[in-house]
Structure formats: structure tokens, C-alpha cells
Amino acid sequence: MTNYNWNYPTTLWVGENRVNDLSAACKNLNIKNPLFVTDKDLVNLTFVKDVISQLKKTFNNINIFSNFSGNPIGENVNDGVIAFKKSKCDGVIAFGGGSGLDVGKAIAFMSGQTRPIWDFEDIGDYWKRADEKNIAPIIAVPTTAGTGSETGRASAIINNETGVKKIIFHPKFLPSIVILDPVLTVDLSPRMTAATGMDALAHNLEAFCAPGFHPMADGIAIEGMKLIRKSLTKAVNEGKNLNARADLLAAASMGSTAFQKGLGAIHSLSHPVNAQFNVHHGLSNAIFMPYVLTFNKDLIESRIVSICDYLDLEKNFDSFLNWILELRKELNIPHTLSEVVEPKKINLDQLSKMALEDPSTATNPKKMSVDDMKILYKYSILGKLF
């Protein structure tokens, strides 16, 4: 593979074994005492230990924070800030999947704040409440190709008191340097490769379908979908195929870049399920995808048809929908929500209200009501498309 340096939306160092440049990235940002943030499942894996060992050749001591797992909560961020300040760190290396990246970014941000994290929810201009001068620099190293959090200006954190997943936003959540190294993703299981890849697809798809004028986001989203169509099943079936892995890493970063335009009801429905039942975010996005597509059909059909040629699909909405359905089947993605959550545990009124209030709802192509959310949940439980 040829190595490249990309500068949109931030600086990205891309290529095989680029993780070896992590110390150089710290030097580039004048980070002398980094906090290495990764989740408790990753921290003991051999390849992560190898990365930390390499860093120790440059830094006398590497401070590590890993006291969290998937779907992180506010308390995880608070604990990380305590660790950051106790060790007098001056920057964050956010390493891992979505949870590692989101927690790392939030720690770097909150290390310079006095207000609680919930005061910076992605509502209006809440982000202007932040004290910008002490936000620590961030280096992001994704080990999954899904969330795209490495190129995002927000973190998804669950408020444990309310059980609601909140989007915490500030422009300086965007990491200063991102390292996209496909070698770090080769040991990802086929199941997780599939779920995270579908997450990236959801980001690109919803960004493209979101209303509003943003041709740059649209172009990125289309190419992101093309890369996923080309390489997702290949990466699932040939885990050590570095070119396929690199395509997916790029598509994930592209999805996060594109969805500055907006997301939609796939994410609105997913976030409450992630918070209430600890379902993997990419998996829930994959489950809800065809239900939301068919619900929004009247308003997105012409846009979907316009990209079918580029995706090597027949030029009609059903062809695109069938690709999604067949892709899920190939990847062993459940068709119904009831396959991952017991229906008797689902409080439709509560979930529907949470979904309607989710920030992603505002940019769904079709205006939503709580009854719409309830119908979408019901259809996804039953396996019934619109």
C-alpha cells in the first residue's frame, strides 16, 4: 500500500503500520505526557500492548485509562478526567472502537471544563459554553471501521441517571491527528467487522438522504457507500485483506465527515435501544435500516435512484433496498429487533419518546411524530417493511 497524508476534515495519516508513527504524532502536537485511552476489552490484547510498548521507547511513562466498555456513561468520562489531571497529562491518545474514541475525546474536552458534561449536549449553541483555552490535543487511532468518531466533532455518552444516550458536541472534539492503519483491524471478528461496516453504511446513507444543501457531504457519502459495497463482504470473508480493511476505515471516516450534514431516523431509533439494552450501535443501525428506508421512500426515492448507476445497481429504489436486504443476509444481520431484544422488555411509549427527542430526528427526510417512531419500532419487531 502507498501511504498518504490527508487533510480533510483534519490531518489523517493513512497506511499499513502507520501506528508506528504514534510517537511522531505526539511530537507534532507537542504532547509530552499523553493519557492513552482505550476500553477494558482492548487494553490486554497483544497488539495494544505492543503499541504501548513502542510508546514507552519515547515516553518514560505511559498513563493508561481503560475503566470502561461499550456504550460508555458519563461517569467513565469523569473518572478519565480525574486520571488525566492526577498524572498531569497534556494530551490524549484515543485508541479503539467508538467507545474508546468517544471517551478519549470527551476526557480531552472535559479536562478543561468546570461545568458538567451534559451542559454541552448538541443543542443549539450549548457548545459556546465551553472554556476553549484548556482543551487538550487529541490523537485518534480507530481499531474498528464503523463509527468514524475519529473525524467527528462529538461523543455519544449515556447519561446513567436518565438512561438516555446524549451527543456531546464541540468543534474541538475533532482530533488534530488521525492514524488510519488497516493492520489494527485485521483481528476484528467477522461479526464485528459486519456490524461496524453497517454502522459506516448507515452514516453515509443517512447523510446523503438528509435534507439541505451540502454537496461536499453528499459526494463524500456516495463514495463511502461505494467503498462499503466494494469491500465490506470481502473484509468479512478475508479478514487479513489490507486493501479491503483500508477501504472500510476510509468509508467510516468519510461517513462521520459527511454526517455533519445530518443523520435520520435510523439513528433516532438506535440510540434508545443502545442505551436501554446495550445493543451494539452498528448492529441496531443495520436492523433499522430497511424499515427507515421504506418509511422515507416518498422523499428519498429520486436521490437513491440518482446514485444507483455509480453503485452498480439497477436504477430503481427496489434495487437499492434489495442490496441492503441481501447484504444484511450475507452478513448474518438479524432482520428484526425481536431477535436481539425480547419484545416483552420493550416499552414502546418510552422508546418512541426518546427516539423523537434524539438530535438525529431533526434531519430525517420525513418529519416525525411519536406515533411514527412507535410504528417503526413495531414494524422492526414484526419484520414488516412499509
N, C-alpha and C positions, 0 to 999 in steps of 0.2 A: 504493500500500500504506500502511496505517496502521502506525505504529511502536508497539512495546510494550516495556515493561521487565518481564522475567520474573525470579522469584526462587526458582525450584526447578529443579534442586538447588543452583544458585548464581545469581549475577546474570547475566542474559543481556540484551544489547541487540540487538534484532531489527528488521530492516527494510532497505529499499533505501538504499544508500550510508551505512550506519551505520559503515563502516570509517573514514569521515571523523572519527569520534569517538574514534579511537585515542589521540590525544594527551590528550583529556579522561579517558580510562580510566587512562592513566599518572598523570595528576594526581590522580585519585581514589584511587589506591593509593600515592601519594607516591613514584612511581618517577621518579627524576631522570636516570638513566643506564641505559637499557634495553639488553639484548642482543636483537637481532632475529634469531630463529632460523627458518630455512627451508631447504628442501633445494636441492641444486645445480641441479636442473632448473628450479625456480621462480625462483631469485634473479635470473636475467637476463631474465625476461619483463617486458613493458612495464607490465602492471598492478601488478606487485610493485614495480618501480622507481618508479612513481607514488606508491604507498603510502609508500615510504621517503622520497621527495622531500617529501611532505606532513609527515612526521615531522620532517624536518630544519628545517622552519619553526619548530618548537617546541624541538628539541634541537640544540645546536651540532654535535654529532657523534653519529651512529648507528653503533654497533658491530654488525657483521653476522657471524653464523656460519652457514655453509651447506655445510660439508665432509662431506656425507653424502647418501645417496639412499634409495630404498625399502628396507624390511626392515633398519632400522639395527642396528648392532652396538655392543657396549659401548665399544669404542674411540672411536666417534663421540661418545658422551656424555663420555668422559674429555677429549677434545680441546675439546669445548664448555665444559667446566668451566674448563679452562686459559684459554681466551679470555675467559670471564666474569670470572675473577679478575684476569687481566692488565690488563683495561680498567677494573677496579674497578666493575663493573656492580652495580646494586641491584634488578634485576628482569628478567623475561624476557617478550618478546612471541613466543609460539609461533604460527607462521603457516604454513599449508599443509594438506596432507592428513595422513593418520595418522602418517607418519614425521616430518614437521615438528612436529606437536603432541607426539608421544611423546618425541622428542629434547629439545624445548624444556622440557617438564615435568620430564624427568629431569635436565637441566642445572640447573634452578632448585632441585631437590631435592638433588642431589649437591653443589652449591656449598657446602652447609652440613654435609657429612659427612666423616668420616675413614675409615670402613670402605668396602670395595669394594661396588659396586652390587649384586652377587649376594647380599650378606648381607641384602638387603631383598626377596627373592623373596616372592611371595604365598603363603606357607606359614605356617599358624598365626599366631603373634603376632610374626613376624620384624620387622614394621613398627615395633614398640616399641623396636627397637634404635636407631632414628634419633634424632639430635640435632635437635629441632624448632625451636629458637630462631633458627637462621640460615637456614632455608629461604626462598628468595627468592619474592616475589609473582609470580604468573603471569597474563598476559592471553592468551587463546586466540582465534585467528581462523581457523576452518576454511575451506578453499577447495574441499573436496570434501564430499559428503553421504553419508558411509559409516561411518567408524569410530566417530564420536561421542566421540572421545578428549577433546574439549573439555569434556565433562561427566563424564569418568571420573577415577577415583582411582588410576589405574595407567598404566604404559607397557609396551609389548611391545618387548623388546630382545633381540637374538640374542647368545648367548654364543659368540663366534667359535671358542673353543677346543673346545667340545663340539658346536657346530652345532645347539644347542637354543634355541628361542625361549622366553625367560623373561618372566613377568609380574612386574614390579617394582611394589610397592604401598605407598602411604602415604596416609592421608586428605588430607594437604596437597598431594598431586598435583593435587587438584581446583583448576582455575583460579579466581581470585577474580572475574574479569570475562570473559565470553564475548561476542564480537561475531559475530552470525549475519547476514551480508549476502549475499543471493542474487546480487547483481551480481558477486561474486567467483567465482561458479561457472558463469557463462554461457558461458565459453570452454572448459569441460571437454568433451572429445570425447564423442560418443555412446557409444563403447566404455567409457570410464572412468566416465561417468555411470551406465551399466548396472551395471558391476562394483561401484562404490561403493554404489549403491542396493540391490543384492542383499546387500551386507555389512550395511547397516542393517536389511534384512528379516530376515537371519539373527539379528541381535542381538535384535530384538523377538520373533521367533518362539521362539527358544530360551529367552529369559527367561520368556515366557508358559508354556512347557511344563515349565520346571524345577519340581521338586517343592518343597513348602514353602508357608507362608502369608505372602503379601506382596501384599495386594490393590492397594496403590498401584502397585507394579511391574506387576501384571497389567493394570490399567486403562491405564497409560501404553503398555504393549506393544501392546494391542489397537488403540489409537488410532494408534500408529506404523504398524502394518500397514495400517490403513485409509488413511492418507495415502500410503503407498507404492503401494497398489492404485490409488488415485485419480490419482497424479501421476508415477510412475516412467516409464512409456512416453511420457507427454506430454513430460516433460523431455528424454528421449532424442530424440524426434522434433521437438520445438520448443525447441531449446536456449536461446533467449532469453526463454522464458516465465517471468517472475519469480515468479509465483504458484506454479507447479509447482516451481521451484527452491527457493522458501521452504518448501514442504511437505516436500521431501526433507531440507533442512537440519534442520527441526524433528524429522522422523522419526529422523534419525541421532542427534541429541542425546537424543531420547526412548529410543532403543534402549540407549544407554550408561547412561542413568539407570535403565532397567528391569533391565539385567542385573546390577545389584547383587544381584538375587535368585539369579542363576546363569546358566550357559550350558549347553553339552552337547557331544555327540559331533561335531557339525558343526565346531566349533572345535577339538576334540581332534584330528581328522583333518587339519584345515587347517594348524595351526601347524607340524608337522614338514615338510609339503610347502613351506610358505613359507620355512622356514629352509634346507632342503636344496636346493631347486630355484629359489628366488627367484620363485615364482609369486605373483601379486597376491593378497592375502588375500581381498578381496571375490570375486574370480573363483573361488578354491578353495572358499569357503563356498557359492557358488552351485552349483558342481558337486556337492558332497557333500550338499546339502540334501534331495533326494528320497530318497536312499538311507537317510539317518538317519531321516527322517520315517517311512518304511515299516518300518524296523527297530524303531522305538519305538511303532509303531501301537497295540499292545495296551494300552499305558499312557497314551497321549495322545489316543486317538480321541474320548472323550467331551468333552475340553476343546476340541479342534479343532471338533467339531460345534457346541459351545455358542456359537462366535463366527461361524459361517458366515452367519447372518442379517445380522449387523452389517456383514460384508464383502460383502454382496450376492451370496452364493454359495448354491447348493443345500445343504440341511442334511445333508451326509454327508461322511465323510472323503475319499472319492474325488474329490468336487467340489473340495475344498481342494487335494489333491495335483495334480489336473489343472490348477488355476490356476497352481501353481508350475511345472509342466512346460511349460505354454503360455507363461507369462511368460518363462521361460528361452529358449524357442524364438524368441519375438518379439525378444528382446534379443541373439540370436546367441551365447548362452552355450553352451559345449560341454557335451554330455551326459555325457562320460566323462573320467576323469582321463588316460587314454591320449592324448587329443587335445592335452594341454598338457605332458605329461611322457612321455618314451619309456619304455615298460614295462620294457625291459631295464636301465634305470638305477635302477629301484625295488628297494630292499632291503626286502621286506615285513616281515621279522622286526625290522629296526631301526626302521622307521617305526611299526610296530604297538606296539612297546615305548614309543617316545617318545609316541605318542598316548595310551596308557593312563596314562602318568605326567603328562600335561598337567593343569593345575588344572581345566580345564573338564569333565573326565571325572566329577568328583565329583558334579556336579548334573545329569548326564544322567538322564532319567526311568528308563531301564532300567540296572541295574548292568552294568558292562562287564568283559570279560576281554580278555587279549591276543589270544585266538582271535577274539573278536567284532570287534576292530579289524582283524584280518587279513582277515576275511570282508568287512567293509565296504570295505576297500581293494580287494579282489579284485572285488567287485561293481561298484565305481565304475570300475574299469579295463575291465570287460566290458560295462558299461551294463545290469546286471541289477538290478531292484528286488526287494525282499523280498515 
